[in-house]
Amino acid sequence: MVQKIILWLGLVAVVVTLWLQLPSAFWQYVFFLRIPLLMGVLLIALPVLATGALKSMLKNLFVLRGRSQIALTILGATVAGTAVTFVVAIILDGAPARFGVPELPGVFEGKFWYDVLVIALALPTTLIDDKFWYYVLAIALALPTTCTVFKLSEEEMDNKKRRSGLFLGLLFGFIFLFLFKLTRNFLSVDKVPWLNEWLVKAISFLGQHSSKGAGYVNNGILKDTHFDALVFFIILFAIYIIAFKLFMPSSLPPDKKREEPPALLYVMLLISVSVLLLGSLTFFFDYSRISVLFFWVVIAIALYRLFKVDHYFSLKDAPEQPEEQKNLTALLQKRLDKQDLEEPLAKQTVVVVCASGGGIQAAGWTAQVLTGLQEELGESFTKAIGLISSVSGGSVGAMYYLDRFTDQGFPPASESEEIFEGATANSLDAVGWGLAYPDLWRVIFLPFLPDILTPKIRDRGIAIEKDWQGHMKTPESPKTLADWRAEVKEGNIPLPVLNATLVDNGWRLLITPAKFPNSDRKKFFDFNSLYPGKDIDVVTGARLSATFPYISPICRDDRNIANYHVADGGYFDNSGFVTALEWLEELLREKPTPQIKRILILQINPFPDKPKEEPKKEKNRGLFMATIGPLVGLFKVREPILTSRNLTEVELLKEWQNARQNDGKVEIKYFPIFFPSITEEAKLGLKTAEQEVTPDLKAKQSFYSAEGEYEPPLSWKLTKREKDAIREGWEQIVTDKEGTIEKLKNLWLDKWNMK
């Protein structure tokens, strides 16, 4: 304790000494430079966080898949660094005249520091490697390839492609600097004097009640720093418009679509726009001691209310649902009629699939498990599926799975790869476009622009839909719930339920072709009851179910039929189990009772089945637990609660069914299918009897850290390595002779004779 007190006193002494020794002008400059300093720190911190504390959220943002993406990101990082530099230059040059602070001697002699600062801010983003000083040394030794190569992109590209991306990036950088120089010379006061006169008059008019242009004008001419920033903004605006036109998301299939720029480029554009806009505003309004952030929020709220800004999903007109679609027994029987086995109970055997949420990892795992089970158990398994209740990422995987079904009642084995590729396709770039354009316009006081310029893609959520549609079997002709309804009626597909949550009252929204009874008692709406006579695209339904926080916006219908806002289904139940159990309960209650003798419930879980864990032996977590602990607790309890509750509800269902007076007993089996854990991986041969499971061995699985922590990507993007890890994870549980899949095969093929 004494040592800690001495250390505390030492820190206090250092802080007080710095405060007393540094002149007051230094702290004033820190205040005036707060926006570019924060943005500069962000540019430097993003790569660090992407390889460290926020790896699961940000890492894949930096894993690029083509040489052009590397080149564009290098250009974007340079542009962002330049934007920060120009704002710093404006403040350092204009602060003495505008705010009356003394000049910082020697800081603004020449413009060499421009280039130094730009490189310093752009370099970490383009390197992305923990060996930062190694790359600095490589630059000094004239090894340009190690200066700009994205370390993490080696997961997607070989050295040749990354080096060509480096060359293109350098070329784009030279073009950018050339355009800046050319435009600056073209618009100089000597060649375009009227521009300078107009700008000086505008500044004098805006500052007539306060500064009268102090810090902006020198001897009737706009200062070089402001003129440089203006020219830079013109070029940035041109790049912004070109990217808007060229890379607007579309529903074209991947082989016909122009290669998209990476989401990281849009992040760099957002940083560039933010630092220019906020930095310029603070330089102007700091003179009057006006808080830009406060008034920004006030004005944004006022404009949101004035223009009634909200996020919407599109409804279509459709005929009222026919009465036979409300009969769950009839729909199921039509589905089971697809069975053509000689087994007497084949048409009395039902499979219920629950696909849990978990982002793109859940989408890929759901697609892999469902196609893999058809391969392992045969087409009879797929034909027996009566219901798929999915949530969030599981809904995306289920959507691509159902999209490939034929009138035979199952998807062809030859299309399994297309199903998996669709479910694991990158949608993060479309999110980036939506953030940089329609969503940005809403917060910079232009909330009317999305309806004018992008009426068909009004936000990042619709941008995701467009991207998903491009990977469907018929990209040019979107499937709707009405199309699914017709397929369910014919028994061609199982009844799908995409689970979402209504934010306004906390109820579930079941996006499904059928109608479910007792909705009020069980606190849910089905789509057909909430929006009678309306229809939506299947990709829209999947997007509503998978409204991942902040990646996709919470939204409501565009017809103002119901004012409910729809969010991710995982808020209510991340497993889809509640809906599945209610469907089974209603099915078994119907009169006449359906002739069901065997029920197989599958829970597809994209996360490992965690064993009992002891708390980490870490010290000094008091502050973390006092601040972030409540949120961590809410997040951590979700999975154990779902696992425990699902097991309990299955047992209760069995007891309830056994206690009923009906014709014969219904056999109910429950199989949770988890993504393989470290323990299972070791059991499958990654260690011998003499070999201990080391951190390095644990890290062989792509989704695990070196410490054995499970770290799936929390974004709509998977790398090739992560896609392979999903496939390998499936192979691991399939080849485990004592695992879930082997037990499932014994039940389905041997005991139940469904072959």
KAPEDA-V294241 format. One record per pair of residues at least 24 apart in sequence whose ideal C-beta (glycine too) atoms are under 10 Angstrom apart, sorted by the first residue. I is the first residue (numbers start at 0). J is the second residue. Records with the same first field share a line. If there is no record, write none. Layout:
I: J, J
This chain:
22: 100, 101, 103
23: 100, 101
24: 94, 95, 100, 101, 102, 103
25: 100, 103
27: 94, 98, 99, 100, 101
28: 87, 90, 91, 94, 98, 100, 101, 103, 106
30: 98, 100, 281, 285
31: 87, 89, 90, 91, 93, 94, 97, 98, 100, 278, 281, 282, 285
32: 83, 86, 87, 90, 91, 94, 278, 281, 282
33: 90, 277, 278, 281, 285
34: 83, 86, 87, 90, 273, 274, 275, 276, 277, 278, 279, 280, 281, 282, 291, 292
35: 82, 83, 84, 85, 86, 87, 88, 89, 90, 91, 116, 120, 274, 275, 277, 278, 281
36: 83, 86, 87, 90, 274
37: 83, 273, 274, 277, 278
38: 79, 80, 82, 83, 86, 87, 120, 270, 271, 273, 274, 275, 277, 278
39: 79, 80, 83, 84, 86, 87, 116, 119, 120, 270, 274
40: 83, 120
41: 79, 83, 120, 266, 270, 273, 274
42: 76, 79, 80, 82, 83, 119, 120, 121, 122, 123, 124, 266, 267, 270, 274
43: 80, 119, 120, 121, 122, 123, 124, 131
44: 123
45: 76, 123, 124, 127, 263, 266, 267, 270
46: 76, 122, 123, 124, 125, 126, 127, 128, 129, 131, 149, 150, 151
47: 123, 127, 129, 131
49: 123, 124, 127, 151, 263
50: 127, 128, 129, 150, 151
51: 129
53: 713
54: 704, 710, 712, 713
55: 358, 360, 702, 704, 708, 709, 710, 711, 712, 713, 714
56: 710, 712, 713, 714
57: 263, 266, 712, 713, 714
58: 127, 151, 154, 710, 712, 713, 714, 716, 718, 721
59: 151, 154, 262, 263, 359, 425, 427, 712, 713, 714, 715, 716, 717, 718, 721
60: 127, 151, 261, 262, 263, 266, 427, 428, 431, 712, 714, 716
61: 124, 125, 126, 127, 149, 150, 151, 152, 261, 262, 263
62: 127, 149, 150, 151, 152, 153, 154, 155, 156, 261, 263, 425, 712, 716, 717, 718, 719, 720, 721
63: 127, 149, 151, 152, 154, 155, 156, 160, 161, 164, 260, 261, 262, 263, 264, 718
64: 152, 154, 155, 156, 160, 258, 259, 261, 425, 428, 716, 718, 719
65: 152, 155, 156, 160, 161, 163, 164, 258, 259, 260, 261
66: 152, 156, 159, 160, 161, 162, 163, 164, 165, 166, 167, 168, 258
67: 160, 163, 164, 167, 168, 171, 258, 259, 260, 261
68: 149, 152, 155, 156, 164, 167, 168, 258, 259, 260, 261, 262, 263, 264, 428
69: 125, 147, 148, 149, 152, 155, 156, 160, 161, 162, 163, 164, 165, 166, 167, 168, 261
70: 147, 163, 164, 165, 166, 167, 168, 169, 170, 171, 172, 260, 264
71: 164, 167, 168, 171, 238, 242, 246, 258, 259, 260, 261, 263, 264, 267
72: 121, 124, 125, 127, 147, 149, 152, 164, 168, 171, 260, 261, 262, 263, 264, 266, 267
73: 121, 124, 125, 146, 147, 148, 149, 164, 165, 167, 168, 169, 170, 171, 172, 264, 267
74: 121, 125, 167, 168, 169, 170, 171, 172, 174, 175, 238, 260, 264, 267
75: 121, 124, 125, 168, 171, 238, 242, 260, 261, 263, 264, 265, 266, 267, 268, 269, 270, 271
76: 117, 120, 121, 122, 123, 124, 125, 126, 147, 168, 172, 263, 264, 266, 267, 270, 271
77: 117, 118, 120, 121, 122, 124, 125, 147, 168, 169, 171, 172, 175, 176, 267
78: 117, 121, 171, 172, 175, 231, 234, 235, 238, 264, 267, 268, 270, 271
79: 117, 120, 121, 124, 235, 264, 266, 267, 268, 269, 270, 271, 272, 273, 274
80: 113, 114, 116, 117, 118, 119, 120, 121, 122, 123, 124, 125, 267, 270, 271, 274
81: 113, 114, 116, 117, 120, 121, 175, 176, 179, 227, 228, 231, 234, 235, 271, 274
82: 117, 120, 228, 231, 232, 235, 267, 268, 270, 271, 272, 273, 274, 275, 276, 278
83: 116, 117, 119, 120, 121, 270, 271, 274, 275, 278
84: 110, 112, 113, 114, 115, 116, 117, 118, 119, 120, 121, 227, 228, 231, 274
85: 113, 116, 117, 224, 225, 227, 228, 229, 230, 231, 232, 271, 274, 275, 278, 279
86: 224, 228, 274, 275, 276, 277, 278, 279, 281, 282
87: 112, 113, 116, 120, 224, 274, 278
88: 112, 113, 116, 222, 223, 224, 225, 227, 228
89: 214, 215, 222, 223, 224, 225, 227, 228, 275, 278, 279, 282
90: 214, 224, 278, 281, 282, 285
91: 224
92: 214, 217, 222, 223, 224, 225
93: 213, 214, 215, 216, 217, 222, 224, 225, 282
94: 214, 282, 285
95: 213, 214
96: 210, 212, 213, 214, 215, 216, 217, 222
97: 206, 210, 212, 213, 214, 215, 282, 283, 285, 286
98: 210, 213, 214, 282, 285, 286
99: 213, 286
107: 224
110: 223, 224, 227
113: 227
114: 176
117: 172
118: 146
120: 270
121: 147, 172, 267
122: 146, 147
124: 149, 263, 266, 267, 270
125: 149, 150, 165, 168
126: 150
127: 151, 152, 263
143: 169
147: 172
149: 261, 263
151: 718
152: 261, 718
153: 720
154: 701, 718, 719, 720, 721
155: 718, 719, 720
156: 719
175: 231, 234, 235, 238
176: 234
178: 230, 233, 234, 237, 238
179: 227, 230, 231, 233, 234, 235
180: 230
181: 230, 234
182: 229, 230, 231, 233, 234, 237
183: 223, 226, 227, 229, 230, 231, 233, 234
184: 230
185: 230
186: 226, 229, 230, 233
187: 226, 230
188: 219, 220, 221, 226
192: 220
194: 221, 226, 229
195: 219, 220, 221, 226
196: 220, 221
197: 221
198: 225, 226, 229
202: 283
205: 283
206: 283, 286, 287
208: 287
209: 283, 284, 286, 287, 289
210: 283, 286, 287
213: 286
214: 282, 283, 286
215: 282, 283
225: 279, 282
228: 275, 278, 279
229: 279
231: 271, 275
232: 271, 272, 275, 276, 279
235: 268, 271, 272, 275
236: 272, 275
238: 264, 268, 271
239: 268, 271, 272, 435, 436, 439
242: 268, 432, 435, 436
243: 432, 435, 436, 437, 452, 453
246: 428, 429, 431, 432, 435, 436
247: 429, 432, 436, 452, 453, 455, 456, 462, 465
248: 426, 428, 429, 430, 431, 432, 433, 453, 455, 456, 459, 461, 462, 463, 464, 465, 466, 467, 468, 469
249: 429, 455, 456, 462, 465, 466, 468, 469, 474
250: 464, 465, 466, 467, 468, 469, 470, 471, 474, 475, 476, 477, 536, 538
251: 465, 466, 468, 469, 474, 475
252: 468, 469, 470, 471, 472, 473, 474, 475
253: 420, 421, 424, 425, 466, 469, 470, 474
254: 469
255: 469, 474
256: 466, 469, 474
258: 428
259: 425, 427, 428, 429, 431, 432, 466
260: 428, 431, 432, 435
261: 425, 427, 428, 431, 716
262: 425, 426, 427, 428, 429, 430, 431, 432, 434, 435, 714, 715, 716
263: 427, 428, 431
264: 428, 431, 432, 435
265: 427, 428, 430, 431, 432, 433, 434, 435, 436, 439
266: 431, 434, 435
267: 431, 435
268: 431, 434, 435, 436, 439
269: 431, 434, 435, 438, 439
272: 435, 439, 443
273: 439, 442, 443
276: 443
295: 442, 443, 444
296: 442
298: 444
299: 441, 442, 443, 444, 446
301: 444
302: 441, 442, 443, 444, 445, 446, 447
303: 441, 442, 446
305: 446, 447
306: 441, 445, 446, 447, 450
307: 446
308: 441, 442, 446, 447, 449, 450
309: 457, 458, 552, 553, 554, 555, 557, 562, 564
310: 437, 438, 441, 449, 457, 458, 459, 460, 461, 546, 551, 552, 553, 554, 555, 557, 564, 565
311: 457, 458, 460, 461, 552, 554, 555, 556, 557, 558, 559
312: 457, 458, 460, 461, 464, 535, 536, 539, 540, 542, 543, 546, 552, 554, 555, 556, 557, 565
313: 455, 457, 461, 464, 534, 535, 536, 539, 554, 556, 557, 558
314: 526, 530, 532, 533, 534, 535, 536, 539, 556, 557, 558, 559, 560, 561
315: 477, 479, 480, 481, 530, 533, 534, 535, 536, 539, 558
316: 481, 532, 533, 534, 558
317: 479, 480, 481, 484, 527, 530, 531, 532, 533, 534, 535
318: 481, 484, 532, 534
319: 527, 531, 532, 533
320: 480, 481, 484, 512, 513, 514, 525, 526, 527, 528, 531, 532
321: 484, 488
322: 514
323: 488
324: 484, 485, 487, 488, 494, 512, 513, 514, 527
325: 513, 514, 515, 516, 525, 527
326: 513, 514, 589
327: 385, 386, 494, 513, 514, 515, 516, 582, 583, 585, 586, 588, 589, 593
328: 585, 586, 587, 589, 590, 591, 592, 593, 594, 595
329: 488, 589, 593
330: 385, 386, 484, 487, 488, 490, 493, 494, 512, 513, 586
331: 385, 386, 487, 490, 493, 494, 582, 586, 589, 593, 595
332: 385, 490, 593, 594, 595
333: 487, 488, 489, 490, 491
334: 382, 383, 384, 385, 386, 408, 487, 488, 489, 490, 491, 492, 493, 494
335: 382, 383, 384, 385, 408, 490, 593, 594, 595
336: 382, 408, 489, 490
337: 378, 379, 381, 382, 383, 406, 407, 408, 409, 489, 490, 491, 492
338: 378, 379, 382, 383, 408, 490, 753
339: 378, 379, 382, 407, 408
340: 377, 378, 379, 382, 383, 752, 753, 754
341: 752, 754
342: 379, 751, 752, 753, 754
343: 596, 752
344: 594, 595, 596, 597, 666, 751, 752, 753
345: 379, 382, 383, 597, 751, 752, 753, 754
346: 382, 383, 594, 595, 596
347: 383, 593, 594, 595, 596, 597, 598, 663, 665
348: 379, 380, 382, 383, 385, 595, 596, 597, 598, 599, 666, 747, 751, 752, 753
349: 383, 384, 385, 386, 493, 583, 586, 593, 595, 596, 597, 598, 599, 600, 665, 667
350: 376, 379, 380, 381, 382, 383, 384, 385, 386, 387, 493, 597, 598, 599, 600, 601, 668, 747, 753
351: 383, 384, 385, 386, 387, 388, 493, 494, 575, 576, 578, 579, 580, 582, 583, 586, 598, 599, 600, 601, 602, 667, 669
352: 384, 385, 386, 387, 388, 389, 393, 397, 400, 493, 495, 575, 579, 599, 600, 601, 602, 603, 672
353: 386, 387, 388, 389, 390, 393, 496, 498, 572, 574, 575, 576, 577, 578, 579, 580, 600, 601, 602, 603, 604, 645, 669, 671, 672
354: 387, 388, 389, 390, 391, 392, 393, 394, 395, 396, 397, 400, 495, 497, 498, 574, 575, 579, 601, 602, 603, 604, 605
355: 388, 389, 390, 391, 392, 393, 568, 569, 572, 573, 574, 575, 576, 602, 603, 604, 605, 606, 638, 641, 645, 671, 672, 673
356: 389, 390, 391, 392, 393, 394, 395, 498, 544, 545, 547, 567, 568, 569, 570, 572, 573, 574, 575, 604, 605
357: 390, 391, 392, 393, 547, 569, 573, 603, 604, 605, 606, 638, 674, 711, 713
358: 391, 392, 393, 395, 545, 547, 550, 569, 605, 711, 712, 713, 714, 715, 716, 717
359: 392, 395, 396, 422, 423, 424, 425, 426, 427, 545, 547, 605, 711, 712, 713, 714, 715, 716, 717, 721, 722, 725
360: 392, 396, 423, 605, 606, 674, 702, 711, 712, 713, 714, 717, 721, 724, 725
361: 389, 390, 391, 392, 393, 394, 395, 396, 397, 422, 545, 569, 573, 603, 604, 605, 606, 674, 711
362: 389, 391, 392, 393, 394, 395, 396, 397, 398, 399, 400, 419, 421, 422, 423, 424, 426, 467, 541, 545, 605, 715, 717, 725
363: 392, 395, 396, 399, 419, 420, 421, 422, 423, 424, 605, 711, 717, 721, 722, 724, 725, 726, 728, 729
364: 392, 393, 396, 419, 422, 423, 603, 604, 605, 606, 672, 673, 674, 711, 725, 728, 729
365: 389, 390, 392, 393, 394, 395, 396, 397, 398, 399, 400, 418, 419, 422, 603, 604, 605, 672
366: 393, 395, 396, 397, 398, 399, 400, 415, 417, 418, 419, 420, 421, 422, 423, 603, 725
367: 396, 400, 415, 418, 419, 422, 423, 603, 605, 674, 722, 725, 726, 728, 729, 730
368: 393, 396, 400, 601, 603, 604, 605, 672, 674, 725, 728, 729, 732, 740
369: 396, 397, 399, 400, 401, 410, 415, 418, 419, 422, 601, 603, 672
370: 396, 399, 400, 403, 410, 412, 414, 415, 416, 417, 418, 419, 422, 729
371: 415, 419, 672, 726, 729, 730, 732, 733, 740
372: 601, 603, 672, 729, 733, 740, 743, 744, 747
373: 400, 409, 410, 411, 412, 415
374: 412, 415, 729, 733
375: 729, 733, 740, 741, 743, 744, 747, 748
376: 740, 743, 744, 746, 747, 748, 753, 754
377: 409, 747, 748, 753, 754
378: 407, 408, 409, 410, 411, 412
379: 408, 409, 747, 748, 751, 752, 753, 754
380: 409, 599, 601, 743, 744, 747, 748, 753, 754
381: 407, 408, 409, 410, 492, 493
382: 407, 408, 409, 490, 493, 753
383: 408, 493, 597, 598, 599, 747, 751, 753
384: 408, 409, 492, 493, 494, 599, 601
385: 490, 493, 494, 579, 582, 583, 586, 593, 595, 598, 599
386: 493, 494, 495, 496, 511, 513, 575, 578, 579, 582, 583, 586, 600
387: 492, 493, 494, 495, 496, 497, 511, 575, 579, 601, 603
388: 494, 495, 496, 497, 498, 509, 511, 568, 572, 574, 575, 576, 577, 578, 579, 580, 581, 582, 602
389: 495, 496, 497, 498, 510, 541, 544, 545, 568, 574, 575, 578, 579, 603
390: 496, 497, 498, 499, 500, 507, 544, 545, 567, 568, 569, 570, 571, 572, 573, 574, 575, 576, 577, 578
391: 497, 498, 499, 500, 541, 544, 545, 546, 547, 567, 568, 569, 570, 573, 575, 605
392: 422, 541, 544, 545, 547, 567, 569, 573, 605, 711, 715
393: 422, 497, 498, 541, 544, 545, 568, 569, 573, 574, 575, 603, 604, 605
394: 495, 496, 497, 498, 499, 510, 537, 540, 541, 542, 543, 544, 545, 567, 568, 575
395: 421, 422, 423, 424, 426, 463, 467, 497, 538, 541, 542, 544, 545, 715
396: 421, 422, 423, 541, 545, 603, 605
397: 422, 493, 495, 496, 497, 541, 544, 575, 603
398: 422, 467, 470, 471, 478, 483, 495, 497, 537, 538, 540, 541, 542, 544, 545
399: 423, 424, 467, 470, 471, 472, 537, 538, 541
400: 492, 493, 495
401: 478, 483, 486, 487, 491, 492, 493, 495, 537
402: 470, 471, 472, 473, 478, 483, 492, 537, 538
403: 471, 472
404: 472, 483, 486, 491, 492, 493
405: 486, 491, 492
406: 486, 489, 490, 491, 492
407: 491
408: 486, 489, 490, 491, 492, 493
409: 491, 492
410: 472, 492
414: 472
417: 470, 471, 472
418: 470, 472
419: 722, 725, 726, 729
420: 470, 722
421: 467, 469, 470, 471, 472
422: 467, 470, 717, 722, 725
423: 470, 715, 716, 717, 718, 719, 721, 722, 725, 726
424: 466, 467, 469, 470, 715, 716, 717, 722
425: 466, 714, 715, 716, 717, 718
426: 459, 462, 463, 464, 465, 466, 467, 469, 470, 542, 545, 550, 551, 714, 715, 716
427: 463, 466, 550, 712, 714, 715, 716, 717
428: 462, 466, 715, 716
429: 456, 459, 460, 461, 462, 463, 464, 465, 466, 467, 469, 715
430: 459, 460, 462, 463, 466, 547, 549, 550, 551, 714, 715, 716
431: 459, 462
432: 456, 459, 462, 465, 466
433: 457, 458, 459, 460, 461, 462, 463, 465, 466, 550, 551, 552
434: 458, 459, 462, 549, 550
435: 459
436: 462
437: 461, 462
438: 462, 552
457: 552, 554, 557
458: 551, 552, 554
459: 549, 550, 551, 552
460: 539, 542, 543, 545, 546, 550, 551, 552, 553, 554
461: 538, 539, 542, 551, 552, 554
462: 551
463: 538, 541, 542, 545, 546, 547, 550, 551, 715
464: 536, 537, 538, 539, 540, 541, 542, 543, 551
465: 538
466: 538, 715
467: 536, 537, 538, 539, 541, 542, 545, 715
468: 536, 537, 538, 539
469: 538
470: 538
471: 536, 537, 538
477: 535, 536, 537, 538, 539
478: 536, 537, 538, 540
479: 512, 534, 535, 536, 537, 538, 539, 540
480: 510, 511, 512, 513, 526, 527, 530, 533, 534, 535, 536, 537, 539, 540
481: 512, 533, 534, 535, 537
482: 512, 534, 536, 537
483: 510, 511, 512, 513, 534, 537, 540
484: 511, 512, 513, 527, 534
485: 512
486: 512
487: 511, 512, 513
488: 512, 513
494: 582
495: 537, 540, 541
496: 525, 526, 540, 544, 568, 575, 578, 579, 581, 582
497: 526, 537, 539, 540, 541, 542, 543, 544, 545, 568, 575, 578
498: 523, 543, 544, 567, 568, 569, 570, 571, 572, 573, 574, 575, 576, 577, 578, 579
499: 524, 526, 540, 541, 542, 543, 544, 545, 546, 563, 565, 566, 567, 568, 569, 570, 571
500: 543, 544, 546, 553, 563, 564, 565, 566, 567, 568, 569, 570, 571, 572
501: 529, 555, 561, 563, 564, 565, 566, 570, 571
502: 546, 553, 554, 555, 563, 564, 565, 566, 567, 570
503: 555, 561, 562, 563, 564, 565, 566
504: 563
505: 566, 570, 571
506: 563, 571
507: 568, 570, 571, 572, 577, 578, 581
508: 540, 543, 544, 561, 563, 565, 566, 568, 571
509: 544, 568, 578, 581, 582
510: 535, 537, 539, 540, 541, 543, 544, 565, 568
511: 540, 578, 582
513: 582
515: 578, 581, 582, 585
516: 581, 585, 588, 589
517: 581, 584, 585, 588
518: 581
521: 577, 578, 581, 584, 585
522: 571, 577
523: 571, 577, 578, 581
524: 561, 563
525: 578
529: 556, 560, 561, 563, 565
530: 556, 558, 560, 561, 563
531: 560
532: 560
533: 558, 560, 561
540: 565
543: 567, 568
544: 568, 569, 575
545: 569, 715
546: 570
547: 713, 714, 715
548: 713
550: 713, 714, 715
551: 715
569: 637, 641
570: 637
572: 637, 640, 641, 644, 645
573: 604, 606, 637, 638, 640, 641
574: 602, 603, 604, 637, 638, 640, 641, 642, 644, 645, 671
575: 602, 603, 641, 645
576: 600, 602, 641, 642, 644, 645, 646, 648, 649, 669
577: 641, 644, 645, 648
579: 645, 648
580: 645, 648, 649, 651, 652
583: 649, 652, 656, 665, 667
584: 648, 652, 655, 656
587: 652, 655, 656, 659, 661, 665
588: 659
591: 662
592: 659, 661, 662, 663, 665
593: 665
594: 662, 663
595: 656, 663, 665, 666, 667
596: 662, 663, 664, 665, 666, 751
597: 665, 666, 667, 668, 746, 747, 750, 751, 753
598: 649, 652, 653, 656, 665, 666, 667, 668, 669
599: 666, 667, 668, 669, 670, 743, 746, 747, 751, 753
600: 645, 648, 649, 652, 667, 668, 669, 670, 671
601: 668, 669, 670, 671, 672, 739, 743
602: 641, 642, 645, 646, 649, 669, 670, 671, 672, 673
603: 670, 671, 672, 673, 674
604: 638, 641, 642, 645, 671, 672, 673, 674
605: 672, 673, 674, 702, 711, 725, 728
606: 638, 642, 673, 674, 676, 702, 709, 711
607: 638, 673, 674, 675, 676, 677, 678, 679, 680, 700, 702, 703, 709, 711, 728
608: 638, 642, 671, 672, 673, 674, 675, 676, 678, 679, 739
609: 638, 639, 642, 673, 676, 678, 709
610: 676, 677, 678
615: 706, 708
642: 671, 673
645: 669, 671
646: 671
666: 746, 750, 751
668: 742, 743, 746, 747, 750, 751
670: 739, 740, 742, 743, 746, 747
671: 739
672: 729, 732, 738, 739, 740, 743
673: 728, 732, 738, 739
674: 700, 702, 709, 711, 724, 725, 728, 729, 731, 732
675: 700, 702, 724, 727, 728, 729, 730, 731, 732, 735, 738
676: 700, 703, 707, 709, 728, 731
677: 703, 707, 708, 709
678: 707
679: 728, 731, 732, 735, 737, 738, 739
680: 727, 728, 731, 732, 735
682: 731, 735, 737, 738
683: 730, 731, 732, 734, 735, 736, 738
684: 731, 734
685: 731
699: 724, 727
700: 724, 727, 728, 731
701: 725, 727, 728
702: 728
